[in-house]
Amino acid sequence: MVRIKKKDQSFLLLLVLCLFFVMCESHNLNYTKYKQVSNMRLERIQRHLDRINKPPLFTIQSPDGDIIDCVHKRKQPAFDHPLLKNHKIQKIPPEIPKLKTSVKTDAMMSRDVVSNNSKSAVVDWQLWHQNGTRCPAGTVPIRRSEVHDVLRAKSLYDFGKKKRHGLPIARRVDAPDVVSGNGHEHAIAYTGGSEEIYGAKATINVWEPSIEAVNEFSLSQIWVLSGSFDGSDLNSIEAGWQVSPELYGDSRPRLFTYWTSDSYQATGCYNLLCSGFVQTNSRIAIGAAISPVSSVEGSQYDVTILIWKDPKLGNWWMVFGDNTLVGYWPAELFTHLAERATMVEWGGEIVNSRANGEHTSTQMGSGHFGDDGFRKASYFRNLEIVDSDNSLSSAQDISILAENTNCYNIKNAYSSEWGTHFYYGGPGRNPQCN
């Protein structure tokens, strides 16, 4: 365990180092960017970091280079949000939805899937836990952001935000949150657009896909959505794992969250990089690496994520793993989601920047097509929906979508053990993908 002061070195030394170069070392992706950085820009960045990096009571050095700050729960970034100035942290835990159908529960599932060499991840599988150190009670673990993290982003404004440019093209009224023509490609399953939904759950296979360009990413997540897809009022709550060299400086899969209440325009961000999400758990760091990961023809590892609306107080809670409450998105943040969701999506997304004038080789999932099945392709299993009675049931009548099945595809199915599930993914660039 290493104790690190938040400001060991003077800001002047930081300026000198960053003025001449920015070096980013990545797991499986090594790159160095040299750029001139003005003093004025560095000062703006430092002011921003001073706002989002709250004073820690304790710090932990992760083996992967992350610094985890243990911040008093009442000092976390959430309460900088104008709508949350008077927000009181929800002390009474919400009632976690229970499965009401005959599909097997996660506890029953663990016995079945281990025989197939698949293992459900537990909270101790985050890399920063490996030295046995934990954040003290009453604090929440927050991955510290540093100057080089911001410099990898296009701009300070873009840091921690999804890039959504352009408008939907030839979009059906009930189509999911897919924006054509902006480089985002998907392989997803989704529910109908008129249901009353109060949450969603899935168990997601974890891999370490290869990323071609620093500004590309590959993720696997759940979207909980409401509002109009072709306007500026779409509300979205999202969680899963992602590999994003630009955001994290490496190519490890990391637990992430996202939210927006205005179609990704001005509100919301990844993880705790802006105010909004209220963390309550002292053992899970959002944005921290997940380990171990699955391998082709080898052991399969997965994580379970549940997002649902507390019927009593209206906040949207997140569970990670075996019924471990992570925190919640307060109802005050949203317009449409203040009531309910109308659509859920599960699946993968990549960014195709066409850096060399051709389709990216960034992988989705495992890098294998969905047709390749278990221990090769990545999967989502036990897709479930939360209804108005705060009960879980297996998702029925889902639709599937992939923009270019020669690059990434999806194959759905149903079984008594895995309920509604699907395999998805692909290698990106290949002789048929262009």
N, C-alpha and C positions, 0 to 999 in steps of 0.2 A: 504494500500500500504506500502510495506517495502522496504527501500533502502538497498542494500547489496553491499559492496565493494568487488571487485574481489579478493583481497588478504588481507582479514581481519586478518587472522592468519598466523603465520610464517610457512614457509615450514618445519621447524624442528618439530613443533607440528603435522603437517600433517603426517610426517614420523613416528612419534611415534604412532599415532593412527592407521595408516594403517599397521604398521609392525606387530601388534598383531592380528588384526581381520578386516574382511570386513563384514559389516552387511547390508543386502538388505531387505527392507520392501516393500512388493508388495500388491497391491489391489487384493484381492481374491487369492493371492498366497504368503504365508509367508515362507521365507527361510533365513537361516543364514549360511554363509560359513566362516569358520575359516581357515586361511591359513597364512603361513609364507611368507613375502614379503621382498626381499632384498632391501637394500638401493640403490644399483645400478639400479635395475628394477624401483623403485619408481622415481629415478632421470630421467630415460629415459621417463617414463610416464609423469612426470611433464613438461619436455621439449616439448613433443608432445602437451600437453594441452596448453602450452603457445603459441604454433604456431597456434592452431585452435580456441582458445578462444580469440577473438580480444577484445581490450580495449573498454568497453562500455561507452556511454555517459549517460546512464540511465539504471537502472535494475528494474525488476518487479518480485516479488515472487508470483508464481502461487499457488492456493489452494492445488494442488496435489503434491507440493514439488519441482516442476521445478523452475529453475531460468532462466528468459528470459532476455538476454542482448540486449539492443538497441544499435546496432553498426552502425557507419556512413557507408552509403551504399558503399563508395569508399574504406572502410577498411575491407570489408567482405572477407571470406576465398577464394572466387572464384579467386581473382587476385593473389594468390600465385601460380597458375598453370603456368608452363613455357610457355604454348601456349597463355596465356591471359595477359602477362606482359604489352602489349600495347593495350589491349582491351578497348574500350570506351563503357560505359553503353549505351544501346539503349534507347534514350530519346523519340523518336516518337513511341507511342504505335502501335502495329501491328493491322491490320484489323482482327477482330475476325470472323471466318467462320460463315456463315448463312446457315440455313437449307433450301434446295431447293425443298424438296419433300412435299407431303401432310401430312406427319406424324406431329402430333402436337408438337409445341415448348414447352420448359420447362415452359414458362409463362402460356400457356394454360393448360399444364399438372398439374400445382399446384392446379387448381380448381378441376380437376378430382380425383387426388389421395387423397386429403384431405377427400373426401367423403368415401374413403376406410381406413381412419385413418392412412394415411401416410403423412409425412411432409419432405420437402426438407430442409437440414441444411443450415444455413447461417454462415458467417464468425465469428459472435459473439458467436458461439457455441464451440469455443475452451476455455478450462477451465481457461487459464490465463487471459481471458477477464473479469472474473466474478466480479472483484473488480472495474471495470470501467476504469482502467488505460490503456493507449495506448502508443506505442512508438512514439516519436516525428517525425515530418516530416523530411525527409532526412536520416532517420535511417532505419535499417531492424531488425526485432526480431529474435534472434538466441538462441536456447535452449543451455544453458551452459553444457558442458561435464565436469565431475569430475573424480577424481581418481577411485572411486568405479565403475563408468561406464566402465572404461577400464579393471579393474580387473575381471569383470564378463566375459569378452571375453577370448577366448582361449589364445590369445597373443596380443601384441600391434599391430602387423601386421594385425591380423584378425579384430581388432576393427572397426566397421562400415562397414564391407564388407560382402557380401553374400558368403556362403561357397559352393563351387562347386568342388566336387571331383569325379573322375571317368569319364568315357566316355560314350556317348550314346550307348545303346544296341539295335540292330535290329531296327534301326530308319529309317522311310520312308524319302525320300528326302524332301517331303512337310510337314513333321510333325512339330509341334510347338516346342518351347523351353522347352522341357521336358527331363531331364536327369534321366534315369532309374538307379536304384540300388544304389543311394546315399542318400536315405531317404527322398527326396523331392517328395511329391505326389500332384496331381493337379486335379481340375475339371474346365475345361476351354472351352470357345468357341474361334474359331480362323478363320481368313480369309485364302484364298489361298495363296500359296507361290510365285506367279508370278505377283501380282498386283503392280501398281504404287500408293503408298499411301503417303499422306502428313499429316496425323494426324488421331486421333481417339477420340471418346467421349463416355461417359456412365454415368448413374446415378446409384450409388452403395449403396445398403442397408447396414447400419452400425450396427454391433452387438459387443458383448464382449465374444468371444469364450473362453472356458476353455482350459488352456495349462497345460499339464502334467509335463513336465520337463523344467527346466530353460533354457536349450540350444535349445529348440524347439520354433517355432513361428507359427502363423496362419495369413495369409494376404489375402486381396482381392484387385486386382489391374488391371490396364491396362498396357500391354507391347506394345511398338512400336519398331519394329525390322527390321534389315537389315544385310546382310552378311551371311556367311556360318555357319550353326549350328554345323557342325562336325569339324570345324577348330578352329583357335584362333583369328578370326577377326570379330566375331559377335558383332554388335552394338545394344545396347538396352537402351531405355528410359522408365522408369517405374514410376507409381504413383498410390496411393490408400490409404487404411488404413491397419494397421497391429497391432497385439498384439505380443510383443517380450520382455519377462522378461529379457533376457540377454542384450538386447540393451538398454532398458529404465528402468529396475528395477521394473516394475509393470506389471499389466495385463490389462491396459486400451487400447482401440483402439486409434491409433494415425495416423494423416496424415503423409505420408512419400513419399519420392522420391528416385529414384536410377538411376544410369547410368553406362554403361561400353562401352568401344570401343574394348575390346579384350577378349570377352567371360568370363568375371568375373575374369580374371587372375590377372592383376596388376592395371588396371585403374578403376576409379569410386568408389562410396561408397553410403551409405545411407545419405539422407538429406544434411547437410552442413558439414559433418564430414571429408571431404577432399575438395580440391579446384575443381571448375568446374561450378556448378550451380550459376547463377547470380540472386540474389533475388532483386526485385524492389518494393515489397509491404511492407508497414509498419504495417499491421494489422494481417497478417497470419504468424504463426511460424511453420515452417516445423519440424515435430517431436513432436509437442504438441498434447495433448489429445483432442479428439472429444467428446462432451457431449451435449445432452443426447444420449442414444443408444436405439435400438429397443428391444422390449420384446415379448415373445411368446404370441399370442392372444391379445397383447396390441398395443400401438402406434408404428408405423414404421417410422424410420428416415433414410434419405439417403443424400448422397452428390454427386454433379456432378463434374466430372473432364474432362477437354479437354486438349489434347496435340496436337500441330500442328506446322508445319513449316511456318514461316513468308516468303511469296513468295518474298518479297523485299530484306531482309537482310540475310535470310537463317537460322536464329536462331530458335530453337525449344522452343516454349512458352508453359506455363501451365496456365490454368484457373481453379480456384476452386470456386464452388458455382455459383452464379448468375453473370457470366461474370466478375469475379474479377481476374485480372492479378496478378499472384504470382511472376513470373520471367521466366528465360529462360536458356536453355543449349546452349551455343554458338556453332556455326557450326564448329569452329576450333577444337572442342574436338573429332570430329568423322571422320571416313573414309567413310563408306557406307552411313550412315545417313546424311552426308554432302550433299547428292543428294536427297534421298527419302527413304521411308520405303518400305518393300516388304511384311510385315506380321504384323497383329495386333492380340493380344490375350487379352481376358477379362476373369477373373475368380479368383478362389481361389487356394492357395498353403499352404501346411503345411510341417513341418519337422517331420519325424518319426524316432526318435533316438533308438527305441527299448531298452529303458533303463533297463527294467526288462525282456528282452528276448522275449517280445511279442509286438504286434502292439500298438502304442501309443493311448491313449484316448484323445489326443488333438483334439479339435473340429475344423471343417472348417465352416465358415459362422456362422449360428446360432446353429450349432450342429444337425440340422434336415436335412434329405435327401431332395433333390430337389422335390421329389414326393409329399411332404407335402404341398407345395404351400404357398400362401400369408399368412402372419402373423405367419408363422412357419418357413418355409425355407427362407434363404437369397436370394436376387435377384440382378441381373443387368438388368436395363431397358434402352430402347432407345439407343441401340448400333448404333453408327454412324461412318462414315468414311469421312475424308477430302480428296477431289480430287485435281487435278492440277489447278482447277479454284478457289481454296480456298473456296469451298462450301461443306456443310455437306449433306450427304444422308444416309438413313437407311442402315445398313450393310445387305448385301444379301448373300445367299449361304454360310452361316457359317457352319463349322464343329464343333463337340463337342468331348471332350476326357476326360476320367477319368481312371486312371490306375487300380483301384480296386473299382468297383461299390458297393461292399459290405461294404466299409469303407466310401467312399464319392462318390456322383454322381451328375449328371447335367441333366436337362430337359429344352429344348429350345422351344420357341413358338413365335408367332407374333400376334399383335393386333393393332388396329388403334390408341389406346391411348399410349401404351407402345412400339410400334414399334417392332423391333427384341429384344427379352429379354429372360432371362432364370432364373430358380431357381437352386440352387446348394448347396452342403455342405454335412455334415454328422457328426456322433459322433466319428468316429475312431473305437477303439476297441469295438467289440460286438460279440455275438456268431457266426456271419457269417464273421466277419472281422478278418483275422489272417495272 
